[in-house]
Amino acid sequence: MSVYKKNLEHLQKAFPRFSSEVLDLYTPGDELHIEESRAPDPTARLHGRYLYSRHNPRREAERLITGICGGLSRPGVFLGFGLGYQVEEFLSKYPDSQAVIIEKEPSLFLKALTVRDLTSIFTDRVSLLIGVDPVHLLKALPRFISQQIHVIPLSPLVDLYTDYYRLVEECLYTRISRQQVNNATLKRFGKRWIRNLSENLSLMETAEDVGIWKDCFKDIPALVVAAGPSLDDALPFIAEISERSVIISSDTAARALLKHNVIPDFIIVVDPQYWNSRHLDGLDLSETILISESATHPDVFRRSYRKICFSGSIFPLGSFLEGGEKGRYKLGAGGSVSTTAWDFARLTGAGPIALAGLDLGFPDLRPHFRGCYFEERLFSANSRFCPYEGLIHGYLHGGDPFPHHDYRGNTLITDRRLIVYKQWFEEQLSTPQKTVSYTISNRGIKIDGLPYMDIRQLLSRPRRRPEIASVLKKTVENHGSSPVCIQDRLDILNRDLIQLKNAAEKGCLLTRKLIQTVQASPAMDFSGDMRVLDDIDRAILQVSNRQLAAFLITPILEQIEEQQNSGNRLLENFQLSNQLYSEILRSADFHLQLFSRYHAVK
């Protein structure tokens, strides 16, 4: 059997879709020239450039892996395959790590299969992304790709296909940034979310399900209003647009609309922070429907609205109390109020959907429209030694800024926080069920799948306000509050948290004792104690709602994963176990203290 057939046979067993997605569409290419090296292993040349050393390609691959990965065992992402030496070395050196191979040209990959026996590479530790369009790459990346990865480029190939691999790197960075944003947000706001939720329990029982608005505005245009600087350009026309479209505002933009005599039909508020609730200070929203969720800051709900509707919680505890999968309709959460607002417009069946003020960058080096609460707060905070310009400079540079381009092709400064939202919109807009959407600002960052439309086209549409008002009135009147009883779920939560707390207390006490013992007598037999720890772990794993408290211990888990082994492995394991049990105990106590208040009030 030839090397090629052997590799193909192995590949087709390991990757059943390889035949239909690659083999049936491509053949080995002639542009990859195989040459002998001074070592026993062959090397390769493409368009006049050697992909590996002409002397010893395998040794060069060893140096590449050592130079990039060092002693850190993390998933590896390979940009370009070549003849696979670098992948082989990585899998051999890091037997517990997974790998992703991203190769632009399927014909080059197939050619490599004719040269060497590569069957050791193609195992369940490896994911193949061969000839994948970068537009679809983010969805194709395995879930284990996070901020802790090694990116390993085969430089000659990356240089030959610069545009492709630059887009690949952007996709990787987007995934990494999204995970970093999620982790940072959890670390910063995790306890705030839980506190908010505990204070909003009564409202959780009475607020209406956002799902009542599904397809209510079928084929009626909608305008989603964000708070970017380009909103200033649209504001003079908003009143006329409101006669022709459903107006869905982010909380940050509501002040601007009311100032221009436009009452938003809906306002979206999903931020847990107190300062974010201040965007609504002094606003009359009694004719506006609030779309929010259970972990929003309680001050938001101390105002008067036409109706309050809750989206299903994206947090484990909120979702559990609402009934899990049978609970409320969940709006998309791309990390920004604008993503939630657009997804709500999509839920209503409105179409087409226009977006105003969605810049995801800093036109004129400004973060928001003129007169927003954020700007006023900076003005009030500025001083002789900390002027407004310095505060703005700090904000603009706080998210690792870099240049991109707007719809006119001009350079626009954005940052790593905002680029995550851009990617979210592009993912949503690329789905087969995509909703027709466009932006009415050409000064924002260019989002693929979201074309620019001149605002005058909105103004030429027929008036729909009476129809919109009728739908609003009918839906509000036909859907009175539908009480949801969460008491049974709170009882279950309380029972499980007590079990979790008891198990964690036992783990803390035992590991504290073992740390002292191993320091005094490292040669002692701890097998009996290890069995007790196993029993404690099983008790924790058997708690049905353990993931609710685990929501707050993610940071400590990541910290434990990143810590390197010390000289005394047994001592280190006991110390890390003690850290984990301590965090579980603190988290269970935190939840019990907060939700016992609700029992007391009831």
LUMFI-352822 format. One record per residue (C-alpha): residue number from 1; residue in three letters; x, y, z. Coordinates in steps of 0.1 Angstrom, whole numbers, padded with zeros to 4 digits, m for minus. Each point is the difference from the previous one (the first is absolute). Last residue first. Layout:
<rs>
k  r  u  v  w
NUM  ALA  X  Y  Z
...
</rs>
This chain:
<rs>
k  r  u  v  w
602  LYS  m0419  0360  0522
601  VAL  0024  0027  0012
600  ALA  0020  m0025  0021
599  HIS  0001  m0025  m0029
598  TYR  0013  0028  m0023
597  ARG  0026  0009  0025
596  SER  0012  m0036  0001
595  PHE  0009  0005  m0037
594  LEU  0030  0023  0007
593  GLN  0015  m0019  0030
592  LEU  m0003  m0034  m0017
591  HIS  0016  0013  m0032
590  PHE  0030  0014  0017
589  ASP  0004  m0031  0023
588  ALA  0000  m0022  m0031
587  SER  0026  0022  m0017
586  ARG  0022  0001  0031
585  LEU  m0001  m0038  0004
584  ILE  0007  m0006  m0037
583  GLU  0029  0024  0002
582  SER  0014  m0017  0031
581  TYR  m0004  m0035  m0016
580  LEU  0020  0013  m0030
579  GLN  0028  0016  0020
578  ASN  0003  m0032  0022
577  SER  0002  m0021  m0031
576  LEU  0028  0022  m0013
575  GLN  0019  m0003  0033
574  PHE  m0005  m0038  0001
573  ASN  0013  m0003  m0036
572  GLU  0030  0022  0007
571  LEU  0009  m0021  0030
570  LEU  m0001  m0032  m0021
569  ARG  0020  0015  m0028
568  ASN  0028  0012  0022
567  GLY  0025  0017  m0024
566  SER  m0027  0024  m0013
565  ASN  m0023  m0006  m0029
564  GLN  m0009  0031  m0020
563  GLN  m0032  0020  0007
562  GLU  m0021  0008  m0031
561  GLU  m0027  m0026  0007
560  ILE  m0003  0011  0036
559  GLN  m0006  0036  m0011
558  GLU  m0025  m0011  m0025
557  LEU  m0019  m0019  0027
556  ILE  0002  0031  0023
555  PRO  m0015  0022  m0026
554  THR  m0029  m0025  m0007
553  ILE  m0010  0000  0037
552  LEU  m0031  0022  m0004
551  PHE  m0019  m0021  m0025
550  ALA  0009  m0031  0021
549  ALA  m0028  0011  0024
548  LEU  m0025  m0006  m0027
547  GLN  0019  m0030  m0014
546  ARG  m0006  m0019  0032
545  ASN  m0037  m0001  m0008
544  SER  m0006  m0038  0001
543  VAL  0024  m0007  0028
542  GLN  0015  m0034  m0010
541  LEU  0033  0016  m0011
540  ILE  0006  0015  0035
539  ALA  m0007  m0034  0017
538  ARG  0024  m0017  m0025
537  ASP  0027  0025  0008
536  ILE  m0005  m0007  0037
535  ASP  0003  m0037  m0006
534  ASP  0032  0005  m0020
533  LEU  0014  0020  0028
532  VAL  m0007  m0029  0024
531  ARG  0018  m0023  m0024
530  MET  0030  0023  0000
529  ASP  0000  m0001  0038
528  GLY  0003  m0038  m0001
527  SER  0028  0002  m0026
526  PHE  0020  0026  0020
525  ASP  0030  m0022  0009
524  MET  0026  0021  0018
523  ALA  0033  0009  m0019
522  PRO  m0006  0038  0002
521  SER  m0002  0000  0038
520  ALA  m0001  0036  0014
519  GLN  m0010  0018  m0031
518  VAL  m0022  m0029  m0010
517  THR  m0018  0002  0033
516  GLN  m0007  0038  0000
515  ILE  m0013  m0002  m0036
514  LEU  m0021  m0030  0009
513  LYS  m0017  0018  0029
512  ARG  m0010  0029  m0022
511  THR  m0011  m0025  m0027
510  LEU  m0023  m0017  0025
509  LEU  m0016  0031  0015
508  CYS  m0005  0017  m0034
507  GLY  m0015  m0032  m0015
506  LYS  m0024  m0005  0029
505  GLU  m0011  0036  m0004
504  ALA  m0005  m0005  m0037
503  ALA  m0023  m0029  0005
502  ASN  m0021  0019  0025
501  LYS  m0002  0030  m0022
500  LEU  m0011  m0020  m0030
499  GLN  m0027  m0018  0020
498  ILE  m0012  0034  0013
497  LEU  0001  0014  m0036
496  ASP  m0021  m0029  m0012
495  ARG  m0028  0005  0026
494  ASN  m0001  0038  m0006
493  LEU  m0002  m0005  m0038
492  ILE  m0028  m0025  0003
491  ASP  m0019  0024  0023
490  LEU  0006  0028  m0024
489  ARG  m0013  m0021  m0029
488  ASP  m0032  m0007  0019
487  GLN  m0004  0037  0008
486  ILE  0004  0011  m0036
485  CYS  m0036  0004  m0009
484  VAL  m0005  0019  m0032
483  PRO  m0029  0025  m0002
482  SER  m0013  0009  m0035
481  SER  m0004  0038  0000
480  GLY  m0025  0011  m0025
479  HIS  0005  m0010  m0036
478  ASN  m0030  0011  m0021
477  GLU  0002  0036  0010
476  VAL  0037  0004  m0008
475  THR  m0003  m0019  m0032
474  LYS  m0030  0020  m0012
473  LYS  0014  0034  0009
472  LEU  0034  m0007  m0016
471  VAL  m0016  m0014  m0032
470  SER  m0023  0030  m0003
469  ALA  0029  0025  0005
468  ILE  0020  m0017  m0027
467  GLU  m0029  0001  m0024
466  PRO  m0006  0037  0007
465  ARG  0037  0007  m0004
464  ARG  0004  m0017  m0034
463  ARG  0007  0029  m0023
462  PRO  0012  m0010  m0034
461  ARG  0038  m0001  m0008
460  SER  0018  0029  m0016
459  LEU  0016  0010  0034
458  LEU  0017  m0033  0003
457  GLN  0016  0004  m0034
456  ARG  0012  0034  0010
455  ILE  0021  m0016  0027
454  ASP  0024  m0013  m0027
453  MET  0006  m0037  0004
452  TYR  0032  m0017  0011
451  PRO  0003  m0038  m0002
450  LEU  0001  m0024  0030
449  GLY  0012  m0033  m0013
448  ASP  0037  0008  0008
447  ILE  0001  0027  0026
446  LYS  0020  0032  m0010
445  ILE  0008  0020  0031
444  GLY  m0021  0031  0003
443  ARG  0000  0032  m0020
442  ASN  m0023  m0013  m0028
441  SER  m0030  0003  0023
440  ILE  m0035  m0012  m0010
439  THR  0009  m0036  0007
438  TYR  m0017  m0030  m0016
437  SER  m0020  m0030  0009
436  VAL  m0020  m0027  m0019
435  THR  m0004  m0028  0025
434  LYS  0023  m0031  m0003
433  GLN  m0017  m0034  0000
432  PRO  0029  m0016  m0020
431  THR  0025  0014  0025
430  SER  0026  0025  m0011
429  LEU  m0016  0030  0018
428  GLN  0003  m0017  0033
427  GLU  0037  m0007  m0004
426  GLU  0007  0035  m0013
425  PHE  m0018  0016  0029
424  TRP  0020  m0020  0025
423  GLN  0033  0009  m0018
422  LYS  m0008  0037  0003
421  TYR  m0008  m0005  0036
420  VAL  0034  m0016  0007
419  ILE  0017  0029  m0020
418  LEU  m0014  0024  0027
417  ARG  0020  m0014  0029
416  ARG  0032  m0004  m0021
415  ASP  0000  0037  m0010
414  THR  m0012  0023  m0028
413  ILE  0017  0029  m0018
412  LEU  m0014  0007  m0035
411  THR  0020  0004  m0032
410  ASN  m0021  0010  m0030
409  GLY  m0015  m0026  m0024
408  ARG  m0033  0018  m0001
407  TYR  m0017  m0028  0020
406  ASP  0026  0003  0028
405  HIS  0035  m0014  0002
404  HIS  0021  m0015  0028
403  PRO  0027  0015  0021
402  PHE  0010  m0013  0034
401  PRO  m0009  0007  0036
400  ASP  0010  m0023  0030
399  GLY  m0032  0005  0021
398  GLY  0011  0027  0024
397  HIS  0013  0024  m0027
396  LEU  m0032  0017  m0009
395  TYR  m0011  0002  0037
394  GLY  0033  0014  0011
393  HIS  0000  0026  m0027
392  ILE  m0036  0010  0009
391  LEU  0011  0005  0037
390  GLY  0030  0021  m0012
389  GLU  m0022  0022  m0022
388  TYR  m0024  0005  0029
387  PRO  0028  0014  0022
386  CYS  0017  m0019  0029
385  PHE  0023  0025  0018
384  ARG  m0023  0030  m0004
383  SER  m0030  m0022  0004
382  ASN  m0023  m0022  m0019
381  ALA  m0026  m0021  0018
380  SER  m0030  0021  m0009
379  PHE  0010  0001  m0037
378  LEU  0005  m0038  0001
377  ARG  m0035  m0005  0014
376  GLU  m0015  0022  m0027
375  GLU  0017  m0020  m0027
374  PHE  m0012  m0033  0014
373  TYR  m0035  0014  0004
372  CYS  m0002  0009  m0037
371  GLY  0002  0036  m0011
370  ARG  0018  m0006  m0032
369  PHE  m0001  m0035  m0014
368  HIS  0024  m0026  0014
367  PRO  0037  m0012  m0001
366  ARG  0016  0030  m0018
365  LEU  0032  m0002  m0021
364  ASP  m0017  0018  m0029
363  PRO  m0017  m0034  m0007
362  PHE  0010  m0024  0029
361  GLY  m0008  m0036  m0008
360  LEU  m0029  m0024  0003
359  ASP  m0020  0026  m0019
358  LEU  m0036  m0011  0006
357  GLY  m0015  0035  0002
356  ALA  m0031  m0009  m0021
355  LEU  m0010  m0035  m0010
354  ALA  m0027  m0008  m0026
353  ILE  m0020  m0033  0002
352  PRO  m0019  m0010  m0031
351  GLY  m0021  m0014  0013
350  ALA  m0016  m0006  0033
349  GLY  m0007  m0036  0010
348  THR  m0002  0010  0036
347  LEU  0029  m0024  0008
346  ARG  0023  0017  m0025
345  ALA  m0006  0033  0018
344  PHE  0009  m0017  0033
343  ASP  0032  m0013  m0016
342  TRP  0009  0035  m0010
341  ALA  m0006  0013  0035
340  THR  0020  m0029  0015
339  THR  0030  0008  m0023
338  SER  m0003  0037  0008
337  VAL  0000  m0006  0037
336  SER  0035  m0016  m0004
335  GLY  0014  m0034  0009
334  GLY  m0013  m0019  m0029
333  ALA  m0030  m0012  0020
332  GLY  m0027  m0013  m0023
331  LEU  m0035  0001  0015
330  LYS  m0013  m0028  0021
329  TYR  m0037  m0009  0001
328  ARG  m0010  m0007  0035
327  GLY  0001  m0033  0018
326  LYS  m0005  m0035  m0013
325  GLU  0037  m0004  m0007
324  GLY  0007  0009  0036
323  GLY  m0030  0008  0021
322  GLU  0005  0036  0009
321  LEU  0019  m0008  0032
320  PHE  0024  m0022  m0019
319  SER  0006  0027  m0027
318  GLY  0007  0026  0026
317  LEU  0025  m0023  0017
316  PRO  0018  m0011  m0031
315  PHE  0004  0035  m0015
314  ILE  m0014  0008  m0035
313  SER  m0034  0010  0015
312  GLY  m0031  m0003  m0021
311  SER  m0011  0034  m0012
310  PHE  m0022  0019  0023
309  CYS  m0029  0023  m0009
308  ILE  m0010  0032  0019
307  LYS  m0030  0020  m0012
306  ARG  m0009  0037  m0005
305  TYR  0029  0009  0022
304  SER  0004  0019  0033
303  ARG  0033  0000  0017
302  ARG  0014  m0021  0029
301  PHE  0007  m0028  m0024
300  VAL  0033  0014  m0012
299  ASP  0011  0005  0036
298  PRO  0000  m0039  0004
297  HIS  0031  m0004  m0022
296  THR  m0006  m0025  m0028
295  ALA  0004  m0037  0011
294  SER  m0037  m0009  m0008
293  GLU  m0002  0011  m0036
292  SER  m0010  0031  m0019
291  ILE  m0025  0012  m0026
290  LEU  m0018  0031  0012
289  ILE  m0030  0012  m0019
288  THR  m0002  0038  m0004
287  GLU  m0030  0023  0008
286  SER  0010  0005  0036
285  LEU  0036  0006  m0010
284  ASP  0003  0036  0013
283  LEU  0037  0005  0004
282  GLY  0015  0017  0031
281  ASP  0029  m0026  0003
280  LEU  m0002  m0027  m0026
279  HIS  0037  0000  m0008
278  ARG  0005  m0003  0038
277  SER  m0008  m0038  m0002
276  ASN  0035  m0005  m0016
275  TRP  0016  0014  0031
274  TYR  m0017  m0027  0021
273  GLN  0015  m0028  m0020
272  PRO  m0019  m0032  m0011
271  ASP  m0005  0010  m0036
270  VAL  m0029  m0014  m0020
269  VAL  m0022  0029  m0008
268  ILE  m0019  0002  m0034
267  ILE  m0025  0027  m0005
266  PHE  m0031  m0006  m0021
265  ASP  m0025  0023  m0018
264  PRO  0025  0029  0003
263  ILE  m0017  0034  0006
262  VAL  0014  0025  m0025
261  ASN  m0001  0036  0009
260  HIS  0037  0007  m0009
259  LYS  0011  0001  0036
258  LEU  m0020  m0032  0005
257  LEU  0022  m0017  m0027
256  ALA  0033  0013  0014
255  ARG  m0009  m0012  0035
254  ALA  m0009  m0035  m0012
253  ALA  0034  m0006  m0016
252  THR  0018  m0016  0029
251  ASP  m0030  m0022  0009
250  SER  0001  m0015  m0035
249  SER  m0030  0010  m0021
248  ILE  m0025  m0019  m0021
247  ILE  m0021  0023  m0022
246  VAL  m0026  m0018  m0022
245  SER  0002  0017  m0033
244  ARG  m0018  0025  m0024
243  GLU  m0012  0027  0023
242  SER  0031  m0005  0021
241  ILE  0021  0008  m0031
240  GLU  m0014  0035  0000
239  ALA  0009  0005  0036
238  ILE  0034  m0015  m0005
237  PHE  0011  0024  m0028
236  PRO  0018  0026  0020
235  LEU  0015  m0028  0022
234  ALA  0018  m0019  m0029
233  ASP  0032  0020  m0002
232  ASP  0004  0002  0038
231  LEU  m0004  m0038  0001
230  SER  0034  m0002  m0018
229  PRO  0017  0004  0034
228  GLY  m0013  m0034  0012
227  ALA  m0030  m0004  0023
226  ALA  m0020  m0027  m0017
225  VAL  m0035  0003  m0015
224  VAL  m0017  m0030  m0016
223  LEU  m0025  0012  m0027
222  ALA  m0027  m0024  m0010
221  PRO  m0019  m0005  m0033
220  ILE  m0034  m0018  0001
219  ASP  0002  m0034  m0018
218  LYS  m0013  m0020  0031
217  PHE  m0003  0024  0029
216  CYS  m0014  m0025  0025
215  ASP  0022  m0028  m0012
214  LYS  0010  m0010  0036
213  TRP  m0010  0028  0023
212  ILE  m0014  m0023  0027
211  GLY  0034  m0017  0001
210  VAL  0013  0028  0023
209  ASP  m0017  m0019  0028
208  GLU  m0019  0023  0024
207  ALA  0014  0011  0033
206  THR  m0019  m0012  0031
205  GLU  0021  m0028  0015
204  MET  0033  0015  m0010
203  LEU  m0011  0033  0015
202  SER  m0002  m0017  0034
201  LEU  0035  m0015  m0005
200  ASN  0016  0033  m0010
199  GLU  0021  0005  0031
198  SER  0015  m0035  m0001
197  LEU  0007  0005  m0037
196  ASN  0018  0032  0006
195  ARG  0022  m0016  0026
194  ILE  0007  m0029  m0023
193  TRP  0010  0023  m0029
192  ARG  0022  0021  0023
191  LYS  0017  m0031  0012
190  GLY  0010  m0010  m0036
189  PHE  0007  0036  m0011
188  ARG  0038  0005  m0001
187  LYS  0012  m0036  m0002
186  LEU  m0029  m0010  m0024
185  THR  0007  0030  m0022
184  ALA  0037  m0007  m0001
183  ASN  m0007  m0036  m0009
182  ASN  m0025  0009  m0027
181  VAL  0023  0027  m0014
180  GLN  0029  m0024  0000
179  GLN  m0021  m0027  m0017
178  ARG  m0011  0025  m0026
177  SER  0035  0013  m0005
176  ILE  0013  m0035  m0006
175  ARG  m0027  m0008  m0025
174  THR  0006  0033  m0017
173  TYR  0037  m0006  0000
172  LEU  m0005  m0033  m0017
171  CYS  m0022  0016  m0026
170  GLU  0025  0028  m0006
169  GLU  0028  m0026  m0003
168  VAL  m0020  m0017  m0027
167  LEU  m0006  0033  m0018
166  ARG  0038  0006  0000
165  TYR  0004  m0036  m0012
164  TYR  m0021  0006  m0031
163  ASP  0015  0034  m0008
162  THR  0036  m0012  0004
161  TYR  m0002  m0031  m0022
160  LEU  0037  m0002  m0010
159  ASP  0012  0015  0034
158  VAL  m0021  m0025  0019
157  LEU  0014  m0029  m0021
156  PRO  0036  0011  0006
155  SER  m0007  0006  0037
154  LEU  m0015  m0033  0010
153  PRO  m0020  0017  0028
152  ILE  m0004  m0014  0035
151  VAL  m0026  0017  0021
150  HIS  0002  m0014  0035
149  ILE  m0031  0001  0021
148  GLN  m0013  0012  0034
147  GLN  m0023  0028  m0011
146  SER  m0026  m0026  m0011
145  ILE  m0003  m0027  m0026
144  PHE  m0015  m0029  0018
143  ARG  m0034  0005  m0018
142  PRO  0014  m0011  m0033
141  LEU  0002  0027  m0028
140  ALA  m0026  m0005  m0027
139  LYS  m0022  0028  0011
138  LEU  0029  0025  m0001
137  LEU  0012  m0014  m0034
136  HIS  m0032  0007  m0019
135  VAL  0011  0034  m0014
134  PRO  0036  m0013  m0001
133  ASP  m0011  m0024  m0028
132  VAL  0011  m0035  0010
131  GLY  0025  m0016  m0024
130  ILE  0009  m0027  0025
129  LEU  m0010  0004  0036
128  LEU  0012  m0032  0016
127  SER  m0003  m0007  0037
126  VAL  0026  m0021  0018
125  ARG  0000  m0019  0033
124  ASP  m0025  m0025  m0014
123  THR  0028  m0013  m0022
122  PHE  0015  0010  m0033
121  ILE  0036  0007  0008
120  SER  0013  m0036  0004
119  THR  m0014  m0008  m0035
118  LEU  0024  0025  m0016
117  ASP  0021  m0025  m0021
116  ARG  0017  0024  m0023
115  VAL  0000  0013  m0036
114  THR  m0034  m0007  m0016
113  LEU  m0019  0014  0030
112  ALA  0019  0033  m0004
111  LYS  m0016  0004  m0034
110  LEU  m0034  m0003  0015
109  PHE  0008  0029  0024
108  LEU  0013  0021  m0029
107  SER  m0031  m0007  m0021
106  PRO  m0022  0010  0030
105  GLU  0015  0035  m0001
104  LYS  m0008  0022  0030
103  GLU  0012  m0023  0028
102  ILE  m0011  0003  0036
101  ILE  0011  m0029  0022
100  VAL  m0014  0000  0036
99  ALA  0018  m0018  0027
98  GLN  m0007  m0015  0034
97  SER  0024  m0003  0029
96  ASP  0005  m0029  0023
95  PRO  0029  m0016  m0019
94  TYR  0019  0033  m0001
93  LYS  0035  m0008  m0015
92  SER  m0013  m0027  m0024
91  LEU  m0031  0020  m0012
90  PHE  0021  0031  m0005
89  GLU  0028  m0018  m0019
88  GLU  m0025  m0016  m0023
87  VAL  m0018  0033  m0007
86  GLN  0033  0017  m0008
85  TYR  0010  m0028  m0024
84  GLY  m0033  0002  m0018
83  LEU  0012  0002  m0037
82  GLY  m0013  0035  m0005
81  PHE  m0029  0004  0025
80  GLY  m0008  0037  0000
79  LEU  m0010  0021  0031
78  PHE  0002  m0026  0028
77  VAL  m0021  0006  0031
76  GLY  0014  m0017  0031
75  PRO  m0019  m0008  0032
74  ARG  0021  0006  0031
73  SER  0028  m0017  0018
72  LEU  0025  0027  0009
71  GLY  0036  m0010  0001
70  GLY  0012  0022  m0029
69  CYS  m0029  0003  m0024
68  ILE  0014  0024  m0026
67  GLY  0037  m0007  0000
66  THR  m0003  m0037  0009
65  ILE  m0025  m0005  m0029
64  LEU  0021  0018  m0025
63  ARG  0032  m0016  0011
62  GLU  m0015  m0035  m0004
61  ALA  m0013  0010  m0035
60  GLU  0035  0010  m0010
59  ARG  0013  m0034  0012
58  ARG  m0026  m0017  m0022
57  PRO  0009  0021  m0030
56  ASN  0037  m0009  0001
55  HIS  0022  0015  m0027
54  ARG  m0023  0016  m0026
53  SER  m0018  0016  0030
52  TYR  m0038  0002  m0003
51  LEU  m0026  0017  m0022
50  TYR  0026  0008  m0026
49  ARG  m0011  0029  m0022
48  GLY  0001  m0001  m0038
47  HIS  m0037  m0001  m0005
46  LEU  m0003  m0028  0025
45  ARG  0030  m0021  0011
44  ALA  0000  m0032  0021
43  THR  0023  m0020  0022
42  PRO  0005  m0038  0002
41  ASP  0013  m0018  0031
40  PRO  0032  m0021  0001
39  ALA  0020  0032  0007
38  ARG  0020  0018  m0027
37  SER  m0034  0009  m0015
36  GLU  m0017  m0017  m0029
35  GLU  m0025  0021  m0020
34  ILE  m0038  0001  m0003
33  HIS  m0015  0028  m0022
32  LEU  m0034  0013  0010
31  GLU  m0015  0016  m0031
30  ASP  m0012  m0034  m0013
29  GLY  m0031  m0002  0021
28  PRO  m0016  m0031  0015
27  THR  m0037  m0002  m0011
26  TYR  m0030  0019  0012
25  LEU  m0038  m0002  0003
24  ASP  m0007  m0036  0009
23  LEU  0030  m0002  0023
22  VAL  m0009  0032  0019
21  GLU  m0035  0004  0014
20  SER  m0015  m0033  m0011
19  SER  0030  m0022  0007
18  PHE  0010  0018  0033
17  ARG  m0035  m0003  0014
16  PRO  0008  m0033  0019
15  PHE  0031  0014  0017
14  ALA  0019  m0027  0018
13  LYS  m0010  m0028  m0023
12  GLN  0003  0021  m0031
11  LEU  0034  0013  0012
10  HIS  0014  m0035  0005
9  GLU  m0010  m0012  m0034
8  LEU  0013  0032  m0015
7  ASN  0034  m0003  0017
6  LYS  0004  m0036  m0011
5  LYS  m0011  0008  m0035
4  TYR  0026  0028  m0003
3  VAL  0028  m0021  0016
2  SER  m0006  m0027  m0027
1  MET  m0014  m0034  0010
</rs>
